[in-house]
Amino acid sequence: MAQSHPVLLEGRQPDYNDVLTTIRTKRYSMNADLLLSVLIGYLLGSIPFTQVVAKSVKGIDLREVGSLNVGGRNLIRNAGLGWGLVGGILDGIKGMAAIAVAQAMAIPTPMAFLAGMAAVAGHNWPIWLGFRGGKGLATALGVALWVIPIQALISFGVALAIFLPTRNILLTALTGFISLFLTIEILSPTNDYRLLAWGLFIVVLIASFPDILRKLRISGGVQEYMRNPNRVYEEEAKERERDD
């Protein structure tokens, strides 16, 4: 049932200024809710579950071991597969929760997707860890699973098929996102979902730039990483020990 304008209930025709005031009030309220949902998404994403798990079970700081990355892959390498999966699942839940909160606040699509992107940004640059986080892959997967579960599951399966034999997280991430783009075009070619996929990809890519540039500065670094990613991390760790 359509709502009546308040001035009509008073028995008079709506004034143009009254209508403008109502529109502006609703717009400001929506903008405030959107900003709040983005802030909540960032704070949810910035909860460093992998770091908490690493500290709790191994007493280590992921920012100081392995790839220096506060993410599931580094947690697996330093705490074992089981704990790595626990951290990765918790990181994925952060992305789901960010979108769920935005939707509960009645933020319309695709604006609600900004909360999910903010969650990935929160994971990558968490305020609690001096803005030193991970790459956001698990959190991005959680966002995608909440919004487009079939496409996300297919993409995850393709990415996993690349990761298991190669252990190459950069190649895995690239393959996963390409698969996500393609499945969206095949199953649900809408601009909203395209925006979501590209937004997640860009946030993950920005967080990956320092790692990529570091390997580009090393002669043969990229080629060696593609062949044996673990060896590159081991060599980088040895160099840090020598510098210390």
ABEGO torsion letter per residue (X at the ends): XBBBBAAAAAGBBBBAAAAAAAAAAAAAAAAAAAAAAAAAAAAAAABBAAAAAAAAAAGBBAAABEAGBBBAAAAAAAAEAAAAAAAAAAAAAAAAAAAAAAAAAGBBOAAAAAAAAAAAAAAABBAAAGGBBBAGAAAAAAAAAAABAAAAAAAAAAAAAAAAAAGBAAAAAAAAAAAAAAAAAAABBBAAAAAAAAAAAAAAAAAAAAAAAAAAABBGAAAAAAABAAAAAAAAAAAAAAAX
